[in-house]
């Protein structure tokens, strides 16, 4: 399930459970290629932050390349990685934190 995140809902959405968040830019070629892979992962909660529209959220989290993924567990960042990833890599990373 893809959820658009912004400065108004970011903290509330990530505060409980394991959440995968993608920081992307609409002009980024790798981000465009990543999108269909994320859509295939319909059983996983995935938040997306458009950094062009939400620069303050990206700055707060130190984002400087696209796509960048952060995994949160109960509101705390537990892992970060950048670059295009396949579905299996993303699932393996998320599943490390599911209890």
C-alpha positions in Angstrom: 0.0 0.0 0.0 1.5 3.3 -1.1 0.8 6.3 1.1 1.9 9.9 0.1 3.6 11.5 3.0 4.2 15.2 3.7 5.1 17.5 6.6 1.6 17.4 7.9 1.2 13.6 8.2 4.8 12.2 8.3 5.3 11.8 12.0 1.8 10.5 12.7 2.1 7.8 9.9 5.5 6.4 11.0 4.9 6.4 14.8 3.9 2.8 15.1 4.9 -0.4 13.5 7.5 -1.1 10.8 7.3 1.4 8.0 9.3 1.7 4.7 9.6 5.2 3.4 10.9 6.2 0.0 12.2 9.7 -0.6 12.0 10.4 -4.3 12.1 13.2 -6.9 9.6 13.2 -9.7 12.4 14.0 -12.2 14.6 11.1 -11.1 14.9 8.3 -13.6 15.7 5.6 -11.0 12.7 6.7 -9.0 10.4 6.3 -12.0 11.8 2.8 -12.5 11.3 2.0 -8.8 7.6 3.0 -8.8 6.2 -0.2 -10.5 8.3 -2.4 -8.1 6.8 -0.6 -5.1 3.3 -1.0 -6.5 3.9 -4.8 -6.7 4.5 -4.8 -2.9 0.8 -4.3 -2.1 1.0 -6.2 1.3 3.7 -3.8 2.7 3.0 -0.3 4.0 5.2 2.1 2.0 5.3 5.8 2.5 6.5 8.1 -0.3 7.9 11.6 0.1 8.0 13.8 -3.0 11.1 15.8 -2.1 10.3 18.6 -4.5 7.1 19.3 -2.7 8.3 18.4 0.8 11.9 19.7 1.0 11.6 20.3 4.7 10.9 16.6 5.4 13.9 15.6 3.2 16.2 18.1 4.9 15.1 16.9 8.4 16.0 13.4 7.5 19.3 14.2 5.7 18.2 13.0 2.3 20.7 13.9 -0.5 20.2 11.2 -3.2 17.3 9.5 -4.8 15.7 7.2 -4.2 16.6 6.9 -0.6 14.7 4.5 1.7 14.3 4.7 5.4 12.9 2.0 7.6 11.2 3.1 10.8 10.2 0.9 13.7 7.8 2.6 16.1 8.9 6.0 14.9 12.6 5.5 15.1 14.8 5.1 12.1 16.5 1.7 12.1 17.9 1.5 8.6 18.7 3.7 5.6 19.8 2.8 2.1 19.9 4.5 -1.3 19.5 3.4 -4.9 17.0 1.4 -6.9 16.2 -2.0 -5.3 14.3 -5.0 -6.4 11.2 -6.3 -4.5 13.1 -9.1 -2.8 15.8 -6.9 -1.4 13.2 -4.4 -0.1 11.1 -7.2 1.5 14.2 -8.8 3.1 15.2 -5.4 4.6 11.7 -4.8 6.0 11.2 -8.3 7.4 14.3 -8.0 9.6 12.3 -5.6 11.8 8.9 -7.4 11.8 8.4 -9.1 15.1 
